[in-house]
Amino acid sequence: MRVFHLALMSVACGTLSMLCGQSMPGALVSEKAGGSRQARAATAPAALSAPPAERSALRLNILSAEEQAVKPRGFARQSGVVRAVDGLDPAKLDWTVLADGRQDGRLLVESAGAVKVRVHFVNFDAGQGEVWLRRGDGTVAGGPYTGKGPYGDGDFWSEPAEGSQLQVEWVGGQDDQPEFRIDRVSHQWPLASGSDDPMYCQLDVSCYSEFSNAAKAVANLDFVADDGGVYLCTGELVNTKRSAFAPLFLTANHCMSTETEVRSMVTYWNYQTSKCEGPAPDRAASAQISGGTLLSSYSAIGGDFTLIQLPKAPAGAFQLGWSATDPAVGAKVTAIHHPGPPPTNWKRIAFGTRDVDQKGAMYLDAALFPLENFLQFSETSGRVQQGSSGSPLLNESQQVVGVLSYGYVPTDGGSYCDITGAAAYGKFSLIYPVIREFLEEVPAPSLKASKAKLSFAVADGVAQEPSRQAVVITTDSPTPRGFQIKTGAAWLTPSVWTGTVSADEPVTVEFFAAPPALPVPGTFNTTATVTMGPVTAGSMPVTPVSVAATVTVTSRKPVVSASVLPNPVVEHTPDRDGTNFEFQLQVEEKAGFAVRISSLKIDGVVYSDHIKDLLGTTDLAANGSIQATIRAKLQPSQADRFIELSGFSPTTGARWSAKATTKLLPLTPDGE
């Protein structure tokens, strides 16, 4: 038996009995459902119609033995590996000018022996142009990619291209220039026949017309995993009660569990025979949707599932209904799935009954695997196998009641057709409380802060105790939700600006007043706002929460500042008296104390006896300022120069000091 899991905690349906028993019928997808992640033109621009020439090229050799090593991943089927590359950027493009005056830059990437390749872009910015992908025969494989790419952050996997070659092509104006770097190549290898090829006992789903709608909800998929492998799994669209359709897609956590893995996913739709036992379908010709957004994911301890929002719904798709009630032991159940590797893993169906739960727990790789979290599917005809991971188990109403997690694999040259043990599906009754908010028109989660008002004090530039004040952010959302904090003034700073919060994991944020941003005495008010945005199309907005903050700034001594205008100062042609620099020195008092200037230094040279001559006065009024023109004969340099002033308050005797920094730059050759 092979299983895969990650240790994350979940909530069993039994602890939320009021949620159990919920169900949802299936439904056909509306024609208006979803939106495209990447708007692609129906055909490539005419300027790109010519077959690509073989120009600049990166050629990767046949996979090494290390690269060919299989990475076990439970019931997911490995189909390739990621290869690191270096230095692929626009500088490597081979440039030409098209007939319409636009620039065309091309780069050929080849991974020897691959049946399908993809490239990973980082720091992508197409500027005003667009990036297209071509197969080795010159036909268009993907694009156009514009702006900063599909996710707006310059980081994404390209669409796949069949064969061992993929050409990256940028087209744009003569004054435009793209930015990107290709750091990885996904290499999918030919999948040799083996014990996990679909066997004679597999049943063609097209032979069972009563399941034709349910079959439209199930997709084959491949993705690039964080461990450097490329894998095959199965997943399904599930229905939602939301008035605005969100294409929600359910698969197994051991298939995908991170945002980067979900972004790399490609789903293949209607990959099945056109009629019962008809000709083998072409997977590459199936409708494809790239990428998605991770919503929720839990390992085997929580049911082994991942919920994803697709960028759009495939045309003609069906949303499977679901039920949070487990079928009775002995009840008929059905599995629809994609077993084994291409080119023979088109959609199949398996029939059987729910077997009794296994008891106890199993440890694998030091992680707990509670067996009672999984429905046991005793197959009477058809078989699920590696590649079927994430596929749905359906009750007699064709509603999802489980997600395929693990099962037996043949050994010693045996076949899946010889296996009599049950396959295990994560219980939807366990999954449902965690993903309920995505499926139903439930009220928006609450967002609360433990304090509504904070008060701070700063004296003489030092924050007074309590200088850091804690606010606990809570929500009733059972799943982690992202939050963001914004403050209305620079002096109020939180210990974190962003993060995640859930009902089980509240967040404590410390706020503090930053003295450097508060040089002037007085009372200041601002507000910190905590927001938590919607997570799916149609999600209800979460009401933000605000925390008011007040700071009182006091000073028991003068606060004097000095500055030089302009800054830096540029040397001029020496006057008749030899002075070669002229600038304004501005001195301000900001704390409400009248002060006297008793010391003045320029670059360490004392000019205290000439304060009145240089500044016009030795006294500065409370909250007052003076501005004096300084003419001097000084040596220019690129080093910082300092003007230092100090003195005292005649009324309190409190001392003060101030320093202005500038550069005295030499006269340029043209006299400017």
C-alpha positions as CSV (number, residue, x, y, z in Angstrom):
1,M,0.0,0.0,0.0
2,R,1.3,3.4,-0.9
3,V,0.2,6.6,0.8
4,F,1.3,10.2,0.9
5,H,0.4,12.9,3.4
6,L,1.5,16.1,5.1
7,A,0.7,16.7,8.8
8,L,-1.9,19.5,9.0
9,M,-4.9,19.6,11.3
10,S,-8.5,19.7,10.3
11,V,-12.0,19.6,11.9
12,A,-14.1,16.4,11.8
13,C,-17.7,16.6,10.8
14,G,-18.7,15.0,14.1
15,T,-17.5,18.1,16.0
16,L,-19.8,20.3,13.9
17,S,-22.8,18.1,13.7
18,M,-25.1,20.9,12.6
19,L,-23.2,21.0,9.3
20,C,-23.4,17.3,8.5
21,G,-26.2,16.2,6.2
22,Q,-25.7,19.2,3.9
23,S,-25.8,18.3,0.2
24,M,-25.9,20.0,-3.2
25,P,-27.1,18.7,-6.6
26,G,-24.9,18.9,-9.7
27,A,-25.5,21.5,-12.4
28,L,-24.3,22.4,-15.9
29,V,-22.0,25.3,-16.1
30,S,-23.6,28.6,-17.3
31,E,-22.3,30.0,-20.6
32,K,-21.3,33.1,-18.7
33,A,-19.3,31.2,-16.1
34,G,-15.8,32.0,-15.3
35,G,-13.2,34.3,-16.9
36,S,-10.1,33.6,-18.8
37,R,-6.8,33.7,-17.0
38,Q,-5.0,34.5,-20.2
39,A,-6.9,36.0,-23.0
40,R,-5.6,34.3,-26.1
41,A,-6.3,35.4,-29.7
42,A,-8.0,32.7,-31.8
43,T,-5.1,32.8,-34.2
44,A,-1.6,34.2,-34.0
45,P,-0.9,37.5,-35.6
46,A,-0.2,37.3,-39.3
47,A,3.4,38.4,-38.7
48,L,4.0,35.2,-36.8
49,S,2.5,32.8,-39.4
50,A,5.8,31.8,-40.9
51,P,7.5,28.7,-39.5
52,P,10.2,29.7,-37.0
53,A,13.8,29.5,-38.0
54,E,16.2,27.7,-35.8
55,R,18.2,30.6,-34.4
56,S,19.4,31.2,-30.8
57,A,19.0,27.8,-29.1
58,L,19.5,26.3,-25.7
59,R,19.9,22.5,-26.0
60,L,19.7,20.3,-23.0
61,N,21.1,16.8,-23.3
62,I,19.4,13.5,-22.6
63,L,18.4,13.2,-18.9
64,S,21.0,12.0,-16.6
65,A,20.5,9.0,-14.4
66,E,19.8,11.3,-11.4
67,E,17.2,13.3,-13.3
68,Q,15.5,10.0,-14.4
69,A,15.1,8.8,-10.8
70,V,11.5,8.4,-9.8
71,K,10.2,10.6,-6.9
72,P,7.5,8.6,-5.0
73,R,4.4,10.7,-4.5
74,G,1.7,8.3,-3.4
75,F,-1.0,7.6,-5.9
76,A,0.2,10.5,-8.1
77,R,1.9,9.3,-11.3
78,Q,5.3,10.9,-12.1
79,S,5.5,12.0,-15.8
80,G,8.7,14.1,-15.8
81,V,11.2,16.3,-14.1
82,V,12.3,19.9,-13.8
83,R,15.7,20.9,-15.3
84,A,17.4,24.1,-14.0
85,V,18.9,26.5,-16.7
86,D,20.8,29.7,-16.3
87,G,21.0,33.0,-18.2
88,L,18.1,32.8,-20.5
89,D,16.9,36.4,-20.9
90,P,16.1,38.9,-23.7
91,A,19.9,39.3,-24.4
92,K,19.8,35.7,-25.8
93,L,17.0,36.5,-28.3
94,D,17.8,36.5,-32.0
95,W,16.3,39.8,-33.3
96,T,14.8,40.7,-36.6
97,V,12.6,43.5,-37.8
98,L,9.2,42.4,-39.3
99,A,7.6,43.9,-42.4
100,D,5.3,46.1,-40.3
101,G,8.3,47.6,-38.5
102,R,7.9,45.7,-35.2
103,Q,10.8,43.8,-33.5
104,D,10.7,40.0,-33.4
105,G,13.0,38.2,-30.9
106,R,13.2,34.4,-30.8
107,L,14.8,31.8,-28.6
108,L,14.6,28.0,-29.1
109,V,14.6,25.7,-26.0
110,E,15.2,22.0,-26.6
111,S,15.2,19.2,-24.0
112,A,16.4,16.0,-25.7
113,G,14.0,13.1,-25.4
114,A,11.0,15.1,-24.0
115,V,7.5,14.5,-25.2
116,K,6.4,17.8,-23.8
117,V,8.2,20.9,-22.5
118,R,7.4,24.1,-20.6
119,V,9.5,27.0,-19.4
120,H,9.3,28.9,-16.1
121,F,9.4,32.7,-16.4
122,V,10.6,35.0,-13.5
123,N,10.8,38.8,-13.6
124,F,8.6,38.7,-16.7
125,D,7.5,42.0,-18.2
126,A,6.4,42.0,-21.9
127,G,6.3,45.8,-21.9
128,Q,4.0,47.0,-24.7
129,G,4.6,43.8,-26.7
130,E,3.5,40.2,-26.3
131,V,5.2,36.8,-25.9
132,W,4.1,33.8,-27.9
133,L,5.2,30.1,-27.7
134,R,5.7,27.8,-30.6
135,R,6.2,24.1,-31.0
136,G,9.2,22.7,-32.9
137,D,7.1,22.6,-36.1
138,G,6.3,26.3,-35.8
139,T,2.7,26.0,-34.8
140,V,1.5,28.2,-31.9
141,A,1.5,26.4,-28.5
142,G,0.6,29.3,-26.2
143,G,0.3,33.0,-25.6
144,P,0.1,35.8,-26.0
145,Y,1.5,36.7,-22.6
146,T,1.3,40.4,-21.9
147,G,2.2,42.8,-19.1
148,K,3.7,41.0,-16.1
149,G,2.1,37.7,-17.0
150,P,-1.1,35.9,-16.0
151,Y,-0.7,36.6,-12.3
152,G,0.6,40.1,-12.5
153,D,3.8,39.4,-10.6
154,G,6.1,38.2,-13.4
155,D,6.3,34.6,-12.2
156,F,4.5,31.7,-14.0
157,W,4.9,28.5,-16.0
158,S,4.2,28.7,-19.7
159,E,1.6,26.5,-21.3
160,P,3.0,23.1,-22.5
161,A,4.2,22.4,-26.0
162,E,4.2,18.8,-27.4
163,G,7.6,17.5,-28.5
164,S,11.1,18.3,-27.3
165,Q,11.3,21.9,-28.6
166,L,9.6,25.1,-27.6
167,Q,10.3,28.5,-29.1
168,V,9.8,31.7,-27.1
169,E,9.0,34.7,-29.3
170,W,8.5,38.3,-28.3
171,V,6.9,40.8,-30.7
172,G,6.8,44.6,-30.0
173,G,7.6,48.1,-31.1
174,Q,11.1,49.2,-32.0
175,D,11.4,51.4,-28.9
176,D,10.1,48.7,-26.5
177,Q,12.1,46.0,-24.8
178,P,10.9,42.9,-22.8
179,E,12.2,41.7,-19.5
180,F,12.2,38.2,-18.3
181,R,14.4,35.3,-17.2
182,I,13.8,31.6,-17.8
183,D,15.3,29.6,-14.9
184,R,13.6,26.1,-15.3
185,V,12.5,23.8,-18.1
186,S,9.8,21.1,-17.4
187,H,10.7,17.9,-19.2
188,Q,8.0,15.3,-19.6
189,W,9.4,11.9,-20.6
190,P,7.9,9.1,-22.7
191,L,5.9,6.9,-20.4
192,A,6.9,3.3,-21.1
193,S,4.4,0.5,-20.7
194,G,4.3,-0.9,-17.2
195,S,2.2,-2.3,-14.4
196,D,0.3,1.0,-14.1
197,D,-0.9,1.2,-17.7
198,P,-4.7,0.8,-17.8
199,M,-5.6,-2.8,-18.0
200,Y,-8.3,-5.0,-19.5
201,C,-10.4,-4.6,-16.4
202,Q,-10.8,-0.8,-16.9
203,L,-14.2,0.4,-18.0
204,D,-14.7,3.1,-20.6
205,V,-16.8,5.9,-19.1
206,S,-18.5,6.6,-22.5
207,C,-20.2,3.2,-22.2
208,Y,-22.3,4.5,-19.3
209,S,-24.6,7.3,-20.6
210,E,-26.2,7.7,-17.2
211,F,-22.9,9.2,-16.1
212,S,-22.3,11.4,-19.1
213,N,-22.9,14.7,-17.1
214,A,-20.8,13.5,-14.1
215,A,-18.0,12.6,-16.5
216,K,-17.9,16.2,-17.9
217,A,-16.9,17.4,-14.4
218,V,-13.7,15.2,-14.2
219,A,-10.4,16.3,-15.6
220,N,-7.0,14.8,-16.1
221,L,-4.2,17.1,-14.9
222,D,-0.4,17.5,-14.7
223,F,1.6,19.9,-12.7
224,V,5.1,20.8,-11.6
225,A,5.7,20.0,-8.0
226,D,7.9,21.8,-5.5
227,D,10.1,18.7,-5.2
228,G,11.2,19.0,-8.9
229,G,9.0,16.3,-10.4
230,V,6.2,16.5,-12.9
231,Y,3.1,14.5,-12.0
232,L,-0.3,13.3,-13.2
233,C,-3.5,13.3,-11.1
234,T,-7.3,13.7,-11.5
235,G,-9.7,16.3,-10.2
236,E,-13.2,17.5,-10.5
237,L,-15.5,20.6,-10.6
238,V,-17.8,20.9,-7.7
239,N,-21.0,22.9,-7.5
240,T,-21.5,26.0,-5.5
241,K,-24.6,27.8,-4.1
242,R,-23.1,31.2,-4.8
243,S,-25.0,33.4,-7.2
244,A,-21.8,34.3,-9.0
245,F,-20.3,31.1,-10.4
246,A,-16.8,30.3,-9.1
247,P,-15.2,27.3,-11.0
248,L,-14.1,25.3,-7.9
249,F,-11.9,22.3,-8.5
250,L,-11.2,19.5,-6.0
251,T,-8.2,17.2,-6.0
252,A,-5.9,15.5,-3.6
253,N,-3.5,17.3,-1.3
254,H,-0.7,14.7,-2.0
255,C,-1.1,15.9,-5.7
256,M,-0.8,19.6,-5.0
257,S,-0.7,21.5,-1.7
258,T,1.1,24.9,-2.5
259,E,0.3,28.0,-4.5
260,T,3.3,27.5,-6.8
261,E,2.2,23.9,-7.6
262,V,-1.4,25.0,-8.3
263,R,-0.2,27.8,-10.6
264,S,1.7,25.2,-12.7
265,M,-1.3,23.0,-13.1
266,V,-2.8,22.2,-16.6
267,T,-6.2,20.5,-16.7
268,Y,-7.4,18.4,-19.7
269,W,-11.1,18.3,-20.3
270,N,-13.3,15.9,-22.2
271,Y,-10.3,13.6,-22.5
272,Q,-12.4,10.5,-23.3
273,T,-13.6,8.4,-26.1
274,S,-16.3,9.9,-28.4
275,K,-18.4,6.7,-28.1
276,C,-18.4,3.4,-26.2
277,E,-15.0,1.6,-26.8
278,G,-14.3,4.2,-29.6
279,P,-10.9,5.2,-30.9
280,A,-8.3,6.3,-28.4
281,P,-8.7,10.1,-27.8
282,D,-5.8,12.5,-28.2
283,R,-4.9,14.1,-24.9
284,A,-3.1,17.0,-26.5
285,A,-6.2,17.9,-28.5
286,S,-8.4,18.1,-25.4
287,A,-9.5,21.5,-24.1
288,Q,-6.9,22.8,-21.6
289,I,-7.0,25.3,-18.8
290,S,-3.8,26.5,-17.2
291,G,-3.2,27.5,-13.6
292,G,-5.5,28.3,-10.7
293,T,-5.6,29.8,-7.2
294,L,-5.2,27.7,-4.1
295,L,-8.1,28.1,-1.6
296,S,-7.7,25.4,0.9
297,S,-5.5,22.2,1.4
298,Y,-5.2,19.6,4.1
299,S,-3.1,16.5,4.3
300,A,-4.1,12.9,5.1
301,I,-4.9,13.8,8.7
302,G,-7.6,16.2,7.4
303,G,-8.9,14.1,4.4
304,D,-6.1,14.6,1.8
305,F,-7.7,17.3,-0.3
306,T,-7.0,20.5,-2.1
307,L,-9.6,23.0,-3.3
308,I,-8.7,25.3,-6.2
309,Q,-10.4,28.1,-8.0
310,L,-9.8,27.8,-11.8
311,P,-9.4,30.9,-13.9
312,K,-12.4,29.8,-16.0
313,A,-14.8,26.9,-16.5
314,P,-14.4,24.7,-19.6
315,A,-17.1,25.0,-22.2
316,G,-19.9,22.4,-21.6
317,A,-18.6,21.3,-18.2
318,F,-20.7,20.0,-15.4
319,Q,-20.4,20.8,-11.7
320,L,-20.7,17.8,-9.5
321,G,-23.0,17.9,-6.6
322,W,-21.8,16.9,-3.2
323,S,-23.0,15.5,0.1
324,A,-21.6,15.8,3.6
325,T,-23.4,12.6,4.6
326,D,-21.3,9.4,4.2
327,P,-23.0,6.6,2.2
328,A,-24.0,3.6,4.3
329,V,-21.7,0.6,4.5
330,G,-22.6,-1.6,1.5
331,A,-24.2,1.3,-0.5
332,K,-23.3,1.5,-4.2
333,V,-20.6,4.0,-5.1
334,T,-18.9,5.0,-8.3
335,A,-15.5,6.4,-9.3
336,I,-14.7,8.4,-12.4
337,H,-11.0,8.9,-13.0
338,H,-8.0,9.0,-15.3
339,P,-5.8,6.0,-14.6
340,G,-2.1,5.5,-15.5
341,P,0.0,7.5,-17.9
342,P,-0.7,9.0,-21.3
343,P,-1.4,8.1,-24.1
344,T,-3.8,5.5,-22.6
345,N,-5.1,7.3,-19.5
346,W,-8.3,8.6,-20.9
347,K,-11.4,8.7,-18.7
348,R,-12.6,5.5,-17.0
349,I,-15.3,4.5,-14.5
350,A,-15.3,1.9,-11.7
351,F,-18.2,0.5,-9.7
352,G,-18.4,-1.0,-6.2
353,T,-19.7,-0.5,-2.7
354,R,-18.6,1.3,0.5
355,D,-16.7,-1.1,2.7
356,V,-16.4,-0.8,6.5
357,D,-14.0,1.8,7.8
358,Q,-10.5,0.8,8.8
359,K,-9.7,1.5,12.4
360,G,-6.8,3.0,14.2
361,A,-3.9,5.0,12.7
362,M,-0.9,4.5,10.6
363,Y,2.4,6.4,10.7
364,L,4.2,7.1,7.4
365,D,7.4,9.2,7.4
366,A,6.6,10.1,11.0
367,A,3.2,11.6,10.1
368,L,-0.1,10.4,11.5
369,F,-2.6,8.8,9.1
370,P,-6.0,8.3,10.8
371,L,-7.6,5.5,8.8
372,E,-11.2,6.3,9.9
373,N,-10.9,9.6,7.8
374,F,-11.2,7.6,4.6
375,L,-14.1,5.8,2.8
376,Q,-13.1,2.3,1.7
377,F,-14.2,1.6,-1.9
378,S,-14.5,-2.1,-2.6
379,E,-14.3,-2.3,-6.4
380,T,-16.5,-4.8,-8.2
381,S,-15.7,-3.7,-11.7
382,G,-13.1,-1.3,-13.0
383,R,-10.0,-0.2,-11.0
384,V,-8.5,3.1,-9.7
385,Q,-4.7,3.3,-9.8
386,Q,-1.8,5.7,-9.8
387,G,-2.9,8.8,-11.8
388,S,-6.4,8.5,-10.4
389,S,-5.4,10.5,-7.3
390,G,-7.9,13.3,-6.5
391,S,-10.7,11.7,-8.5
392,P,-14.3,11.7,-7.0
393,L,-16.2,8.9,-5.3
394,L,-19.9,9.4,-6.1
395,N,-23.0,8.2,-4.2
396,E,-26.1,6.8,-5.9
397,S,-27.2,10.4,-6.5
398,Q,-23.9,11.1,-8.3
399,Q,-22.8,13.5,-5.6
400,V,-19.2,13.7,-4.4
401,V,-18.7,11.8,-1.1
402,G,-14.9,11.3,-1.3
403,V,-11.6,12.2,-2.9
404,L,-9.2,9.4,-3.9
405,S,-6.2,9.3,-1.6
406,Y,-4.5,5.9,-1.6
407,G,-4.8,2.3,-2.6
408,Y,-2.9,-0.9,-3.3
409,V,-0.3,-1.0,-6.1
410,P,0.7,-4.3,-7.8
411,T,4.0,-5.9,-7.0
412,D,6.2,-8.5,-8.7
413,G,4.9,-7.8,-12.1
414,G,1.3,-8.1,-11.1
415,S,-1.6,-6.0,-12.5
416,Y,-4.1,-3.7,-10.9
417,C,-6.8,-6.1,-12.3
418,D,-5.5,-8.7,-9.7
419,I,-5.9,-6.4,-6.7
420,T,-8.9,-7.1,-4.4
421,G,-8.2,-4.7,-1.6
422,A,-10.2,-1.4,-1.2
423,A,-9.1,2.0,-2.4
424,A,-9.4,4.8,0.1
425,Y,-11.1,8.2,-0.4
426,G,-10.9,11.2,1.9
427,K,-14.4,11.7,3.4
428,F,-16.2,14.7,2.0
429,S,-18.0,14.8,5.4
430,L,-14.6,15.6,6.9
431,I,-13.7,18.1,4.2
432,Y,-17.0,20.0,4.1
433,P,-16.8,22.0,7.3
434,V,-13.4,23.3,6.1
435,I,-14.5,24.4,2.7
436,R,-18.1,25.2,3.4
437,E,-17.6,29.0,3.0
438,F,-16.5,28.4,-0.6
439,L,-19.4,26.2,-1.5
440,E,-22.4,28.0,0.1
441,E,-23.9,31.4,0.5
442,V,-22.7,31.6,4.1
443,P,-22.3,35.0,5.7
444,A,-18.9,36.7,5.3
445,P,-16.5,35.8,8.0
446,S,-16.3,38.2,10.9
447,L,-13.1,40.2,11.6
448,K,-12.5,41.6,15.0
449,A,-9.8,43.4,17.0
450,S,-9.4,43.1,20.7
451,K,-8.9,46.9,21.2
452,A,-10.6,49.8,19.5
453,K,-8.2,52.5,20.7
454,L,-4.6,52.9,21.5
455,S,-2.8,55.7,23.3
456,F,0.9,56.4,23.2
457,A,3.3,59.0,24.6
458,V,6.6,60.2,23.4
459,A,8.8,62.6,25.5
460,D,12.0,64.1,24.3
461,G,12.1,61.7,21.4
462,V,11.7,58.6,23.6
463,A,8.6,56.4,23.5
464,Q,7.1,56.0,27.0
465,E,5.9,52.7,28.4
466,P,3.9,50.9,27.3
467,S,5.7,51.7,24.1
468,R,4.3,48.5,22.3
469,Q,0.6,47.7,22.6
470,A,-0.8,44.4,21.5
471,V,-4.0,43.9,19.5
472,V,-5.4,40.4,18.9
473,I,-7.0,39.9,15.4
474,T,-9.6,37.2,15.3
475,T,-12.1,35.8,12.7
476,D,-14.6,33.0,12.7
477,S,-13.4,31.7,9.3
478,P,-12.4,28.0,9.7
479,T,-9.8,28.3,6.9
480,P,-6.8,30.6,7.0
481,R,-7.5,34.0,5.4
482,G,-5.1,36.7,4.4
483,F,-5.2,40.0,6.1
484,Q,-3.5,43.4,5.5
485,I,-2.9,46.3,7.8
486,K,-2.7,50.0,6.7
487,T,-2.0,53.0,8.9
488,G,-3.0,56.5,8.2
489,A,0.3,58.0,9.5
490,A,4.0,57.0,9.4
491,W,4.4,57.3,13.1
492,L,2.1,54.3,13.8
493,T,3.8,51.0,13.0
494,P,2.5,47.4,13.4
495,S,4.8,44.4,14.0
496,V,3.4,42.8,10.8
497,W,1.7,44.3,7.8
498,T,0.3,41.1,6.3
499,G,-0.4,37.6,7.3
500,T,-3.1,34.9,7.7
501,V,-5.7,34.4,10.4
502,S,-8.3,31.7,11.1
503,A,-10.7,30.7,13.9
504,D,-8.0,28.3,15.3
505,E,-5.1,30.7,14.8
506,P,-5.7,34.3,15.9
507,V,-2.9,36.8,15.3
508,T,-1.4,39.1,17.9
509,V,-0.1,42.4,16.3
510,E,2.0,44.9,18.3
511,F,1.6,48.5,17.5
512,F,4.2,51.2,18.5
513,A,4.7,54.9,17.9
514,A,7.9,55.6,16.0
515,P,9.7,58.6,17.7
516,P,11.8,59.6,14.6
517,A,8.5,60.4,12.8
518,L,7.4,62.7,15.6
519,P,9.8,65.6,16.0
520,V,7.2,68.2,16.9
521,P,5.3,68.3,20.2
522,G,1.6,68.0,20.1
523,T,-1.3,65.5,20.0
524,F,-1.7,63.4,16.8
525,N,-4.4,61.0,15.8
526,T,-4.6,58.3,13.1
527,T,-6.3,54.9,12.4
528,A,-5.0,51.4,11.7
529,T,-7.3,49.5,9.3
530,V,-7.3,45.7,9.1
531,T,-8.9,44.2,5.9
532,M,-9.5,40.7,4.8
533,G,-10.5,40.4,1.2
534,P,-12.8,37.9,-0.6
535,V,-11.2,34.7,-1.7
536,T,-13.4,33.5,-4.6
537,A,-15.5,35.0,-7.3
538,G,-18.8,35.7,-5.6
539,S,-17.4,35.8,-2.1
540,M,-19.0,38.2,0.2
541,P,-16.8,41.1,1.3
542,V,-15.5,41.1,4.8
543,T,-16.2,44.2,6.9
544,P,-12.8,45.9,7.8
545,V,-12.0,46.6,11.4
546,S,-10.4,49.9,12.6
547,V,-8.2,50.7,15.6
548,A,-7.9,54.4,16.5
549,A,-4.5,55.6,17.8
550,T,-3.4,58.8,19.6
551,V,0.0,59.9,20.5
552,T,1.0,62.8,22.7
553,V,4.4,64.2,22.0
554,T,6.1,66.4,24.7
555,S,9.5,68.0,25.1
556,R,11.3,69.3,28.2
557,K,14.1,70.8,26.1
558,P,14.4,72.7,22.8
559,V,14.2,70.9,19.5
560,V,16.4,72.7,17.0
561,S,17.1,71.6,13.4
562,A,19.5,73.0,10.8
563,S,19.6,72.5,7.1
564,V,21.5,73.8,4.1
565,L,19.9,75.1,0.9
566,P,20.6,74.1,-1.8
567,N,22.0,70.7,-1.0
568,P,24.5,69.9,-2.3
569,V,26.3,73.2,-2.8
570,V,28.3,73.7,-6.0
571,E,31.4,75.8,-6.1
572,H,31.3,79.0,-8.1
573,T,34.0,81.2,-9.7
574,P,35.8,82.9,-6.8
575,D,34.5,86.4,-6.0
576,R,36.9,89.4,-5.7
577,D,37.3,88.5,-2.0
578,G,38.1,84.9,-2.8
579,T,34.9,83.3,-1.6
580,N,33.9,80.3,-3.7
581,F,30.7,79.0,-2.0
582,E,27.4,80.6,-1.2
583,F,24.4,78.8,0.5
584,Q,21.5,79.4,2.9
585,L,21.7,78.0,6.4
586,Q,18.2,77.6,8.0
587,V,17.8,77.0,11.7
588,E,14.4,76.2,13.3
589,E,13.1,75.6,16.8
590,K,10.1,73.2,17.0
591,A,9.4,72.5,20.7
592,G,8.3,76.0,21.9
593,F,11.5,77.1,23.7
594,A,13.3,80.3,23.0
595,V,17.0,79.5,22.6
596,R,20.4,81.1,22.3
597,I,23.1,80.0,19.8
598,S,26.4,79.8,21.6
599,S,28.5,77.6,19.3
600,L,29.0,77.3,15.5
601,K,31.4,75.0,13.7
602,I,32.0,74.4,10.0
603,D,33.9,71.2,9.3
604,G,35.2,71.3,12.9
605,V,36.5,74.8,12.6
606,V,35.1,77.1,15.4
607,Y,33.3,80.2,14.3
608,S,31.5,80.9,17.6
609,D,32.8,84.5,17.8
610,H,31.2,85.3,14.4
611,I,27.7,83.8,15.0
612,K,26.0,87.2,14.9
613,D,28.1,88.2,11.9
614,L,27.2,85.1,10.0
615,L,23.6,84.5,11.2
616,G,22.5,88.1,12.0
617,T,21.5,87.1,15.6
618,T,22.4,84.7,18.4
619,D,18.8,84.3,19.6
620,L,16.1,82.1,18.1
621,A,12.5,82.6,19.2
622,A,10.2,79.7,20.3
623,N,8.9,77.9,17.2
624,G,10.9,80.5,15.2
625,S,13.4,80.2,12.4
626,I,16.3,82.2,10.9
627,Q,17.8,81.9,7.5
628,A,21.2,83.3,6.8
629,T,23.3,83.6,3.6
630,I,26.8,82.1,4.2
631,R,29.6,83.1,1.9
632,A,32.8,81.1,2.4
633,K,36.2,80.2,1.0
634,L,36.3,76.4,1.4
635,Q,38.0,73.5,-0.3
636,P,35.6,71.5,-2.5
637,S,35.3,67.7,-2.2
638,Q,32.9,64.8,-2.6
639,A,33.0,64.1,1.2
640,D,30.2,65.1,3.6
641,R,30.7,68.5,5.2
642,F,29.2,69.4,8.6
643,I,27.7,72.6,10.1
644,E,27.2,72.1,13.8
645,L,25.3,74.5,16.1
646,S,24.6,74.3,19.9
647,G,23.3,76.4,22.7
648,F,20.9,76.6,25.6
649,S,17.5,77.9,26.6
650,P,17.8,81.1,28.7
651,T,14.6,80.2,30.6
652,T,15.3,76.6,31.5
653,G,19.0,76.2,30.9
654,A,18.4,73.1,28.8
655,R,21.1,72.4,26.2
656,W,20.5,71.6,22.6
657,S,22.5,70.8,19.5
658,A,21.8,70.5,15.7
659,K,23.8,69.4,12.7
660,A,23.4,70.1,9.0
661,T,25.1,67.9,6.4
662,T,25.9,68.8,2.8
663,K,28.5,68.3,0.1
664,L,30.6,71.2,-1.3
665,L,31.1,70.0,-4.9
666,P,33.9,71.4,-7.2
667,L,33.2,73.7,-10.1
668,T,32.5,71.8,-13.3
669,P,34.7,72.4,-16.4
670,D,31.9,74.3,-18.1
671,G,31.6,76.6,-15.1
672,E,28.2,75.3,-13.9
